[in-house]
Amino acid sequence: MEPTAPNDPPPEMLDHVRGLLTGMGEDPSREGLVRTPLRVAKSLTTLTEGYRQDADQVLRAALFESDTDEIVLVKDIELYSLCEHHMLPFFGRAHVAYLPDKHIVGLSKLARVVDVFARRLQVQERLTTQIAEAIQSALKPRGVGVVIEAQHLCMMMRGVSKQNSATITSCMLGRFRSDNKTRQELMHFLGRP
């Protein structure tokens, strides 16, 4: 067993990875795999760091008063997550919009809140809703719209093996939900009819 540093994953994670390797028919003590349990455990710790972050704190750290009342949209926020069913990656882009009501938020915080929820075991549908609801809760805007387009390796590498499939999910709150003209304006900005 390798010694661990203070920031290393707990030893039981290493034991579980060794167990997985053994279950696959591998020898965890062979040269190429000796450090694999530590690398996998560190990787999973990074890929799930969203569990140790608070979206509300992220957003409230950069709230500013403003008279702006038009759509604020950050497009093409790269995201990487792990599906909770197979622990295989899914990846794509999030488009996050809101209609301010007395407050705006630092633009980078919108990208950070995407990561807070993407860096967990997820399903895309819930991820989309969590992002929108966190922004709604922290900013209290007149509306929030989140659209995510992603490809899922669990569909591409196994199961139905559909290489060119993409999944689109959306969550519209406030004016983006109740006002068709506002929703259409957002869709126009996203290049969607």
Z-matrix of the N, CA and C atoms (Angstrom, degrees):
N
C 1 1.460
C 2 1.518 1 108.68
N 3 1.355 2 115.71 1 134.25
C 4 1.466 3 121.04 2 -179.63
C 5 1.517 4 111.00 3 -79.11
N 6 1.348 5 116.94 4 146.38
C 7 1.461 6 118.25 5 172.49
C 8 1.526 7 109.41 6 -68.07
N 9 1.334 8 116.23 7 149.25
C 10 1.456 9 119.77 8 -179.64
C 11 1.522 10 110.26 9 -113.39
N 12 1.313 11 115.21 10 150.16
C 13 1.464 12 122.34 11 176.86
C 14 1.526 13 108.49 12 -89.67
N 15 1.347 14 118.20 13 166.97
C 16 1.461 15 120.85 14 -177.03
C 17 1.528 16 114.93 15 -55.81
N 18 1.330 17 118.75 16 -33.09
C 19 1.459 18 120.74 17 -178.96
C 20 1.530 19 113.50 18 -93.43
N 21 1.319 20 116.97 19 3.84
C 22 1.457 21 120.09 20 179.67
C 23 1.527 22 110.75 21 -70.94
N 24 1.333 23 116.76 22 153.92
C 25 1.466 24 120.63 23 177.07
C 26 1.529 25 110.47 24 -62.38
N 27 1.319 26 117.22 25 160.13
C 28 1.466 27 120.08 26 -179.96
C 29 1.533 28 111.29 27 -63.21
N 30 1.330 29 116.50 28 148.45
C 31 1.470 30 120.57 29 -177.60
C 32 1.526 31 113.94 30 -55.71
N 33 1.331 32 117.83 31 -31.66
C 34 1.467 33 118.87 32 -178.91
C 35 1.530 34 111.47 33 -64.88
N 36 1.336 35 117.76 34 -29.33
C 37 1.470 36 119.12 35 175.27
C 38 1.525 37 109.99 36 -64.29
N 39 1.330 38 116.30 37 -41.75
C 40 1.468 39 119.89 38 178.88
C 41 1.526 40 110.19 39 -62.32
N 42 1.321 41 116.08 40 -41.78
C 43 1.466 42 120.23 41 178.83
C 44 1.525 43 111.21 42 -62.22
N 45 1.331 44 116.71 43 -39.95
C 46 1.466 45 119.80 44 179.72
C 47 1.527 46 111.15 45 -65.90
N 48 1.331 47 117.10 46 -40.07
C 49 1.465 48 119.67 47 178.78
C 50 1.526 49 109.60 48 -65.59
N 51 1.327 50 117.15 49 -41.63
C 52 1.476 51 119.58 50 175.80
C 53 1.528 52 110.29 51 -58.22
N 54 1.337 53 116.29 52 -41.40
C 55 1.460 54 120.83 53 178.10
C 56 1.522 55 112.12 54 -62.35
N 57 1.326 56 116.60 55 -40.31
C 58 1.468 57 120.10 56 176.74
C 59 1.525 58 110.82 57 -62.88
N 60 1.320 59 116.45 58 -44.41
C 61 1.465 60 120.07 59 179.55
C 62 1.529 61 110.56 60 -60.59
N 63 1.309 62 115.99 61 -44.63
C 64 1.464 63 120.58 62 178.83
C 65 1.523 64 109.98 63 -62.47
N 66 1.349 65 116.33 64 -43.22
C 67 1.467 66 120.68 65 179.51
C 68 1.513 67 113.12 66 -62.39
N 69 1.336 68 117.51 67 -26.90
C 70 1.473 69 121.42 68 177.93
C 71 1.522 70 111.60 69 -81.81
N 72 1.335 71 116.29 70 -6.11
C 73 1.460 72 119.54 71 -178.83
C 74 1.513 73 113.30 72 95.64
N 75 1.331 74 116.99 73 12.23
C 76 1.468 75 121.42 74 179.88
C 77 1.524 76 110.49 75 -95.48
N 78 1.311 77 114.45 76 165.58
C 79 1.462 78 122.10 77 175.37
C 80 1.525 79 107.81 78 -108.95
N 81 1.346 80 118.60 79 104.67
C 82 1.455 81 120.83 80 -177.06
C 83 1.529 82 113.85 81 -63.53
N 84 1.327 83 117.18 82 -10.57
C 85 1.469 84 118.78 83 179.98
C 86 1.529 85 112.46 84 -95.17
N 87 1.339 86 117.25 85 -2.00
C 88 1.467 87 117.17 86 178.84
C 89 1.530 88 109.41 87 -73.12
N 90 1.324 89 115.52 88 155.47
C 91 1.467 90 122.45 89 -170.40
C 92 1.528 91 113.86 90 -49.41
N 93 1.304 92 118.98 91 -47.92
C 94 1.462 93 121.60 92 -175.97
C 95 1.519 94 114.42 93 -71.08
N 96 1.335 95 117.13 94 -15.07
C 97 1.467 96 120.54 95 -175.81
C 98 1.527 97 114.49 96 -112.63
N 99 1.314 98 117.92 97 -4.61
C 100 1.470 99 120.26 98 -174.54
C 101 1.526 100 111.74 99 -55.75
N 102 1.326 101 117.75 100 -43.03
C 103 1.478 102 120.93 101 -178.30
C 104 1.533 103 112.92 102 -94.33
N 105 1.319 104 117.38 103 -0.29
C 106 1.462 105 120.87 104 -178.67
C 107 1.525 106 112.80 105 -60.65
N 108 1.323 107 120.81 106 -44.01
C 109 1.466 108 118.59 107 178.90
C 110 1.534 109 113.13 108 -56.54
N 111 1.309 110 117.85 109 -41.75
C 112 1.461 111 120.52 110 178.77
C 113 1.529 112 110.69 111 -67.20
N 114 1.333 113 116.67 112 -43.42
C 115 1.467 114 119.77 113 179.83
C 116 1.528 115 111.51 114 -63.39
N 117 1.321 116 117.23 115 -43.64
C 118 1.469 117 121.06 116 -179.75
C 119 1.532 118 110.03 117 -65.12
N 120 1.321 119 116.82 118 -44.59
C 121 1.465 120 120.07 119 -179.53
C 122 1.531 121 111.16 120 -63.47
N 123 1.340 122 116.93 121 -41.63
C 124 1.477 123 119.53 122 176.91
C 125 1.527 124 110.54 123 -63.98
N 126 1.322 125 116.27 124 -41.49
C 127 1.455 126 120.77 125 179.54
C 128 1.531 127 110.70 126 -61.59
N 129 1.317 128 117.43 127 -47.03
C 130 1.462 129 120.81 128 179.47
C 131 1.524 130 111.73 129 -64.38
N 132 1.326 131 116.91 130 -34.80
C 133 1.460 132 120.31 131 177.32
C 134 1.529 133 110.03 132 -63.54
N 135 1.325 134 116.73 133 -42.34
C 136 1.466 135 120.63 134 177.64
C 137 1.524 136 111.14 135 -67.65
N 138 1.318 137 117.07 136 -43.99
C 139 1.468 138 121.22 137 -176.44
C 140 1.526 139 112.90 138 -69.35
N 141 1.330 140 117.30 139 -13.30
C 142 1.465 141 121.06 140 178.70
C 143 1.527 142 111.78 141 -120.03
N 144 1.327 143 117.15 142 23.96
C 145 1.464 144 120.03 143 -178.19
C 146 1.519 145 112.78 144 -66.42
N 147 1.306 146 118.35 145 -13.90
C 148 1.459 147 121.35 146 177.48
C 149 1.517 148 113.49 147 -61.98
N 150 1.343 149 116.64 148 -26.42
C 151 1.469 150 119.45 149 176.75
C 152 1.523 151 111.71 150 -63.71
N 153 1.316 152 116.63 151 -22.99
C 154 1.463 153 121.08 152 -176.79
C 155 1.533 154 112.09 153 -103.89
N 156 1.338 155 115.95 154 17.33
C 157 1.466 156 121.12 155 179.08
C 158 1.526 157 109.41 156 -125.58
N 159 1.316 158 115.86 157 154.02
C 160 1.458 159 122.69 158 -178.09
C 161 1.531 160 108.88 159 -116.38
N 162 1.325 161 116.67 160 112.81
C 163 1.469 162 121.31 161 -177.24
C 164 1.524 163 111.49 162 -61.20
N 165 1.315 164 117.71 163 -37.99
C 166 1.458 165 120.98 164 -180.00
C 167 1.528 166 110.82 165 -62.10
N 168 1.316 167 117.06 166 -43.56
C 169 1.474 168 120.77 167 177.59
C 170 1.523 169 111.11 168 -63.66
N 171 1.321 170 116.56 169 -41.06
C 172 1.468 171 120.42 170 178.92
C 173 1.523 172 110.03 171 -58.61
N 174 1.323 173 116.86 172 -47.99
C 175 1.461 174 120.94 173 -176.77
C 176 1.525 175 112.26 174 -70.78
N 177 1.310 176 117.37 175 -42.12
C 178 1.472 177 120.73 176 -176.52
C 179 1.536 178 112.15 177 -71.94
N 180 1.323 179 117.35 178 -14.28
C 181 1.468 180 120.72 179 179.45
C 182 1.529 181 112.11 180 -69.88
N 183 1.339 182 117.44 181 -15.06
C 184 1.474 183 119.61 182 -177.29
C 185 1.524 184 111.15 183 -142.29
N 186 1.323 185 117.28 184 48.32
C 187 1.461 186 122.34 185 174.92
C 188 1.525 187 109.66 186 -90.84
N 189 1.321 188 115.64 187 135.75
C 190 1.458 189 120.50 188 -178.57
C 191 1.525 190 109.39 189 -134.64
N 192 1.324 191 116.25 190 142.24
C 193 1.464 192 120.03 191 174.62
C 194 1.524 193 108.90 192 -69.69
N 195 1.346 194 114.99 193 142.99
C 196 1.469 195 119.44 194 -178.92
C 197 1.522 196 109.63 195 -162.14
N 198 1.330 197 114.95 196 149.39
C 199 1.461 198 120.89 197 174.94
C 200 1.529 199 111.95 198 -90.75
N 201 1.315 200 117.15 199 -0.31
C 202 1.460 201 121.40 200 -179.49
C 203 1.522 202 109.65 201 -57.67
N 204 1.327 203 116.39 202 134.27
C 205 1.464 204 118.56 203 179.13
C 206 1.532 205 112.80 204 -134.80
N 207 1.318 206 117.17 205 13.69
C 208 1.464 207 121.57 206 177.46
C 209 1.527 208 109.83 207 -99.83
N 210 1.309 209 116.13 208 167.96
C 211 1.465 210 121.97 209 -177.65
C 212 1.524 211 110.75 210 -58.61
N 213 1.322 212 115.20 211 132.81
C 214 1.461 213 122.57 212 169.34
C 215 1.526 214 105.26 213 -110.81
N 216 1.313 215 116.96 214 122.86
C 217 1.466 216 121.75 215 -175.20
C 218 1.518 217 110.04 216 -132.03
N 219 1.320 218 115.99 217 128.35
C 220 1.465 219 121.25 218 169.70
C 221 1.526 220 105.66 219 -113.39
N 222 1.337 221 115.37 220 116.12
C 223 1.468 222 122.02 221 -176.88
C 224 1.525 223 110.88 222 -98.98
N 225 1.308 224 113.84 223 159.34
C 226 1.465 225 122.33 224 168.75
C 227 1.530 226 113.33 225 57.76
N 228 1.325 227 117.23 226 43.64
C 229 1.463 228 121.22 227 174.04
C 230 1.527 229 106.83 228 -79.23
N 231 1.311 230 116.38 229 114.12
C 232 1.469 231 119.74 230 -179.45
C 233 1.521 232 109.68 231 -64.16
N 234 1.322 233 115.56 232 139.57
C 235 1.461 234 118.96 233 175.98
C 236 1.519 235 110.06 234 -138.76
N 237 1.320 236 113.85 235 147.74
C 238 1.456 237 123.04 236 177.24
C 239 1.510 238 106.63 237 -135.16
N 240 1.322 239 116.40 238 131.52
C 241 1.452 240 120.39 239 -179.40
C 242 1.519 241 109.02 240 -145.09
N 243 1.322 242 115.73 241 176.15
C 244 1.461 243 122.24 242 176.39
C 245 1.521 244 108.37 243 -120.26
N 246 1.329 245 117.02 244 129.12
C 247 1.462 246 118.87 245 178.01
C 248 1.523 247 108.37 246 -69.94
N 249 1.321 248 114.44 247 139.30
C 250 1.462 249 119.00 248 -176.38
C 251 1.527 250 112.60 249 -74.64
N 252 1.317 251 117.91 250 -13.37
C 253 1.457 252 119.85 251 -178.08
C 254 1.525 253 112.95 252 -84.59
N 255 1.332 254 117.26 253 -35.23
C 256 1.468 255 120.43 254 -176.10
C 257 1.525 256 112.63 255 -126.68
N 258 1.337 257 116.39 256 -5.89
C 259 1.465 258 122.43 257 -174.91
C 260 1.523 259 111.53 258 56.35
N 261 1.326 260 115.79 259 33.31
C 262 1.457 261 121.85 260 173.10
C 263 1.528 262 107.87 261 -102.19
N 264 1.320 263 117.17 262 152.02
C 265 1.462 264 119.63 263 -177.14
C 266 1.524 265 113.78 264 -68.18
N 267 1.323 266 114.04 265 148.56
C 268 1.454 267 120.53 266 158.74
C 269 1.521 268 106.23 267 -129.70
N 270 1.326 269 114.93 268 150.68
C 271 1.454 270 119.36 269 -171.94
C 272 1.523 271 109.43 270 -149.46
N 273 1.309 272 115.24 271 153.90
C 274 1.450 273 118.64 272 179.59
C 275 1.512 274 111.25 273 173.11
N 276 1.335 275 114.49 274 -144.39
C 277 1.459 276 120.44 275 -176.06
C 278 1.519 277 109.42 276 -135.04
N 279 1.326 278 113.78 277 141.32
C 280 1.461 279 120.75 278 174.25
C 281 1.519 280 108.22 279 -109.51
N 282 1.307 281 115.64 280 142.49
C 283 1.454 282 122.91 281 174.19
C 284 1.530 283 105.51 282 -119.46
N 285 1.329 284 116.68 283 120.10
C 286 1.460 285 121.68 284 -172.81
C 287 1.527 286 109.24 285 -121.65
N 288 1.336 287 116.13 286 125.00
C 289 1.460 288 121.48 287 -179.45
C 290 1.517 289 109.88 288 -131.77
N 291 1.328 290 114.68 289 151.29
C 292 1.469 291 119.32 290 171.44
C 293 1.520 292 109.75 291 -149.21
N 294 1.319 293 114.78 292 157.60
C 295 1.464 294 123.10 293 175.82
C 296 1.523 295 107.10 294 -107.13
N 297 1.327 296 118.58 295 104.26
C 298 1.468 297 121.19 296 -174.44
C 299 1.535 298 112.85 297 -59.98
N 300 1.299 299 114.53 298 150.64
C 301 1.463 300 122.63 299 171.62
C 302 1.521 301 106.94 300 -138.70
N 303 1.299 302 116.51 301 86.09
C 304 1.461 303 125.62 302 178.16
C 305 1.528 304 114.46 303 80.84
N 306 1.337 305 117.69 304 -15.52
C 307 1.466 306 119.89 305 179.96
C 308 1.523 307 111.18 306 -137.05
N 309 1.312 308 115.05 307 145.39
C 310 1.465 309 122.00 308 169.61
C 311 1.525 310 106.92 309 -122.05
N 312 1.320 311 115.66 310 167.76
C 313 1.461 312 120.62 311 -179.76
C 314 1.523 313 108.36 312 -127.27
N 315 1.331 314 117.09 313 148.75
C 316 1.461 315 120.32 314 175.39
C 317 1.525 316 109.88 315 -53.30
N 318 1.317 317 116.58 316 132.63
C 319 1.470 318 120.73 317 -173.72
C 320 1.525 319 112.81 318 -58.30
N 321 1.329 320 116.99 319 -36.76
C 322 1.469 321 119.15 320 -178.94
C 323 1.523 322 111.53 321 -64.46
N 324 1.328 323 116.72 322 -23.41
C 325 1.467 324 119.88 323 -179.89
C 326 1.526 325 110.91 324 -68.78
N 327 1.330 326 117.35 325 -29.82
C 328 1.461 327 119.61 326 176.44
C 329 1.532 328 110.22 327 -64.89
N 330 1.332 329 115.86 328 -41.97
C 331 1.469 330 119.44 329 176.80
C 332 1.523 331 110.53 330 -66.47
N 333 1.320 332 116.81 331 -38.65
C 334 1.476 333 120.02 332 179.99
C 335 1.523 334 111.94 333 -65.17
N 336 1.332 335 116.68 334 -38.66
C 337 1.464 336 118.30 335 -179.30
C 338 1.531 337 110.70 336 -68.87
N 339 1.332 338 117.13 337 -30.72
C 340 1.470 339 119.77 338 172.88
C 341 1.530 340 109.14 339 -59.79
N 342 1.324 341 117.10 340 -45.90
C 343 1.468 342 120.92 341 -179.73
C 344 1.524 343 112.81 342 -65.74
N 345 1.343 344 117.07 343 -36.74
C 346 1.468 345 119.65 344 179.57
C 347 1.524 346 110.07 345 -54.95
N 348 1.321 347 116.94 346 -43.97
C 349 1.467 348 119.58 347 -177.63
C 350 1.529 349 113.00 348 -88.00
N 351 1.339 350 117.66 349 -28.78
C 352 1.468 351 119.66 350 178.59
C 353 1.522 352 111.12 351 -71.03
N 354 1.320 353 117.36 352 -30.15
C 355 1.469 354 120.96 353 -178.22
C 356 1.526 355 110.80 354 -85.17
N 357 1.316 356 114.59 355 51.92
C 358 1.462 357 124.24 356 175.89
C 359 1.521 358 106.78 357 -146.37
N 360 1.313 359 117.71 358 166.73
C 361 1.464 360 119.13 359 170.22
C 362 1.522 361 105.75 360 -70.13
N 363 1.327 362 116.89 361 128.49
C 364 1.452 363 119.92 362 -168.23
C 365 1.519 364 113.12 363 -141.20
N 366 1.321 365 113.83 364 166.03
C 367 1.464 366 123.84 365 157.40
C 368 1.525 367 104.78 366 -119.08
N 369 1.289 368 116.81 367 145.97
C 370 1.465 369 120.60 368 -173.50
C 371 1.526 370 111.85 369 -61.46
N 372 1.316 371 116.70 370 -36.55
C 373 1.455 372 120.29 371 -178.85
C 374 1.538 373 111.01 372 -60.87
N 375 1.320 374 116.66 373 -46.82
C 376 1.464 375 120.53 374 -179.77
C 377 1.518 376 110.89 375 -68.82
N 378 1.315 377 117.30 376 -40.20
C 379 1.461 378 121.90 377 178.68
C 380 1.532 379 110.26 378 -55.20
N 381 1.313 380 116.78 379 -46.66
C 382 1.460 381 122.26 380 -179.16
C 383 1.526 382 110.86 381 -59.60
N 384 1.320 383 116.22 382 -46.63
C 385 1.467 384 121.45 383 -178.96
C 386 1.524 385 111.50 384 -67.54
N 387 1.330 386 117.73 385 -41.51
C 388 1.469 387 120.31 386 -179.04
C 389 1.526 388 111.58 387 -61.24
N 390 1.314 389 116.99 388 -41.20
C 391 1.468 390 120.77 389 179.05
C 392 1.527 391 109.64 390 -62.03
N 393 1.329 392 116.36 391 -49.42
C 394 1.466 393 120.73 392 -178.26
C 395 1.524 394 111.27 393 -62.13
N 396 1.321 395 117.18 394 -45.02
C 397 1.467 396 120.16 395 -177.60
C 398 1.525 397 111.98 396 -67.25
N 399 1.330 398 117.54 397 -35.15
C 400 1.473 399 120.39 398 178.26
C 401 1.530 400 110.07 399 -64.97
N 402 1.328 401 117.34 400 -42.07
C 403 1.464 402 121.13 401 179.22
C 404 1.528 403 109.83 402 -66.85
N 405 1.325 404 116.54 403 -42.66
C 406 1.464 405 120.84 404 177.89
C 407 1.528 406 110.72 405 -59.59
N 408 1.306 407 117.34 406 -44.32
C 409 1.464 408 121.84 407 -177.77
C 410 1.531 409 112.53 408 -66.49
N 411 1.320 410 117.38 409 -43.49
C 412 1.471 411 121.11 410 -174.93
C 413 1.524 412 112.79 411 -79.15
N 414 1.338 413 117.95 412 -40.30
C 415 1.469 414 120.88 413 -174.11
C 416 1.522 415 113.91 414 -95.32
N 417 1.327 416 116.29 415 -25.85
C 418 1.464 417 121.33 416 -173.49
C 419 1.537 418 110.79 417 53.36
N 420 1.322 419 117.47 418 49.55
C 421 1.468 420 120.32 419 -179.90
C 422 1.527 421 110.35 420 -77.48
N 423 1.328 422 115.49 421 175.10
C 424 1.464 423 120.60 422 177.22
C 425 1.529 424 111.41 423 -77.26
N 426 1.318 425 116.41 424 -14.98
C 427 1.456 426 120.11 425 177.60
C 428 1.511 427 111.24 426 -173.23
N 429 1.326 428 115.48 427 154.63
C 430 1.461 429 122.85 428 176.73
C 431 1.524 430 107.59 429 -136.96
N 432 1.331 431 115.83 430 136.94
C 433 1.458 432 120.93 431 174.54
C 434 1.518 433 109.65 432 -133.16
N 435 1.320 434 116.11 433 128.23
C 436 1.463 435 121.35 434 177.81
C 437 1.524 436 107.63 435 -128.46
N 438 1.317 437 116.05 436 127.85
C 439 1.464 438 122.13 437 175.76
C 440 1.520 439 106.90 438 -126.07
N 441 1.330 440 115.89 439 129.95
C 442 1.467 441 120.88 440 178.33
C 443 1.526 442 108.70 441 -122.54
N 444 1.324 443 115.05 442 132.76
C 445 1.463 444 122.85 443 174.13
C 446 1.523 445 106.56 444 -117.26
N 447 1.334 446 117.72 445 122.74
C 448 1.465 447 119.16 446 -175.57
C 449 1.524 448 111.91 447 -145.46
N 450 1.315 449 113.37 448 157.57
C 451 1.464 450 122.39 449 173.34
C 452 1.519 451 107.60 450 -113.37
N 453 1.319 452 115.47 451 138.50
C 454 1.465 453 122.10 452 -173.97
C 455 1.528 454 110.32 453 -113.81
N 456 1.314 455 116.29 454 118.00
C 457 1.462 456 119.52 455 179.57
C 458 1.523 457 112.13 456 -65.02
N 459 1.331 458 118.23 457 -22.83
C 460 1.468 459 119.18 458 176.87
C 461 1.527 460 110.88 459 -67.35
N 462 1.331 461 117.65 460 -23.55
C 463 1.466 462 120.93 461 174.76
C 464 1.527 463 111.50 462 -90.78
N 465 1.324 464 116.47 463 -24.56
C 466 1.458 465 120.37 464 -174.49
C 467 1.531 466 112.76 465 -90.66
N 468 1.318 467 117.06 466 -38.10
C 469 1.467 468 121.35 467 -173.55
C 470 1.523 469 113.83 468 -95.69
N 471 1.313 470 117.40 469 -19.04
C 472 1.457 471 121.41 470 -175.57
C 473 1.521 472 108.34 471 -142.74
N 474 1.296 473 118.09 472 -176.09
C 475 1.463 474 121.37 473 176.05
C 476 1.518 475 112.22 474 56.42
N 477 1.331 476 116.82 475 -120.37
C 478 1.466 477 120.81 476 -175.19
C 479 1.524 478 113.30 477 -74.60
N 480 1.307 479 118.18 478 -14.68
C 481 1.472 480 123.72 479 177.14
C 482 1.527 481 112.71 480 50.19
N 483 1.303 482 116.65 481 54.38
C 484 1.463 483 122.30 482 178.65
C 485 1.522 484 108.87 483 -101.23
N 486 1.327 485 115.37 484 103.14
C 487 1.457 486 122.60 485 -171.60
C 488 1.527 487 114.48 486 -70.22
N 489 1.305 488 117.37 487 -28.96
C 490 1.458 489 119.64 488 -173.24
C 491 1.520 490 114.05 489 -106.73
N 492 1.309 491 116.81 490 14.42
C 493 1.459 492 119.54 491 -178.71
C 494 1.523 493 110.69 492 -79.88
N 495 1.317 494 115.68 493 146.39
C 496 1.458 495 122.42 494 174.40
C 497 1.522 496 107.13 495 -137.16
N 498 1.307 497 115.90 496 149.55
C 499 1.457 498 121.56 497 179.60
C 500 1.525 499 108.81 498 -116.25
N 501 1.315 500 115.93 499 132.85
C 502 1.461 501 121.52 500 177.52
C 503 1.519 502 108.07 501 -118.08
N 504 1.331 503 115.82 502 128.31
C 505 1.459 504 121.40 503 175.86
C 506 1.515 505 108.48 504 -127.94
N 507 1.326 506 115.50 505 154.22
C 508 1.459 507 119.26 506 177.45
C 509 1.518 508 109.44 507 -143.44
N 510 1.326 509 114.28 508 154.04
C 511 1.456 510 121.87 509 171.18
C 512 1.524 511 106.41 510 -137.45
N 513 1.318 512 115.92 511 119.66
C 514 1.462 513 122.02 512 -179.70
C 515 1.523 514 108.09 513 -116.37
N 516 1.318 515 115.83 514 126.46
C 517 1.463 516 121.59 515 179.50
C 518 1.526 517 109.26 516 -123.13
N 519 1.327 518 116.40 517 155.75
C 520 1.458 519 121.21 518 176.79
C 521 1.514 520 111.90 519 61.64
N 522 1.343 521 116.10 520 -133.75
C 523 1.467 522 121.35 521 -175.72
C 524 1.528 523 112.62 522 -62.46
N 525 1.317 524 117.90 523 -30.29
C 526 1.468 525 118.83 524 178.86
C 527 1.528 526 110.50 525 -67.22
N 528 1.324 527 116.85 526 -22.81
C 529 1.456 528 121.13 527 178.32
C 530 1.526 529 111.05 528 -90.70
N 531 1.333 530 116.49 529 -42.56
C 532 1.461 531 120.12 530 -171.31
C 533 1.528 532 114.30 531 -90.83
N 534 1.322 533 118.59 532 -20.80
C 535 1.464 534 122.08 533 -175.49
C 536 1.524 535 109.32 534 -114.18
N 537 1.327 536 115.37 535 106.25
C 538 1.458 537 120.90 536 -176.73
C 539 1.525 538 112.04 537 -59.42
N 540 1.330 539 117.92 538 -37.80
C 541 1.465 540 121.19 539 -179.29
C 542 1.534 541 110.82 540 -64.03
N 543 1.315 542 117.26 541 -41.38
C 544 1.470 543 121.18 542 179.12
C 545 1.526 544 110.55 543 -66.28
N 546 1.336 545 116.25 544 -42.62
C 547 1.468 546 120.08 545 177.93
C 548 1.526 547 110.42 546 -63.10
N 549 1.338 548 117.32 547 -41.79
C 550 1.465 549 120.77 548 178.94
C 551 1.526 550 111.32 549 -63.59
N 552 1.325 551 117.26 550 -37.57
C 553 1.463 552 120.27 551 177.67
C 554 1.528 553 109.97 552 -61.94
N 555 1.334 554 116.72 553 -43.16
C 556 1.468 555 119.83 554 176.83
C 557 1.520 556 111.18 555 -62.14
N 558 1.312 557 117.52 556 -45.77
C 559 1.463 558 121.11 557 -179.92
C 560 1.535 559 110.89 558 -62.37
N 561 1.326 560 116.50 559 -36.11
C 562 1.474 561 120.37 560 175.74
C 563 1.529 562 109.85 561 -61.08
N 564 1.339 563 117.13 562 -45.90
C 565 1.463 564 120.70 563 178.25
C 566 1.522 565 111.86 564 -60.20
N 567 1.332 566 116.06 565 -32.13
C 568 1.467 567 120.65 566 -179.77
C 569 1.522 568 112.15 567 -84.78
N 570 1.338 569 116.68 568 -0.49
C 571 1.466 570 120.00 569 179.02
C 572 1.503 571 112.64 570 75.51
N 573 1.325 572 116.34 571 26.72
C 574 1.456 573 121.54 572 179.73
C 575 1.523 574 109.17 573 -119.53
N 576 1.333 575 118.05 574 136.19
C 577 1.470 576 119.85 575 -180.00
C 578 1.530 577 110.90 576 -66.75
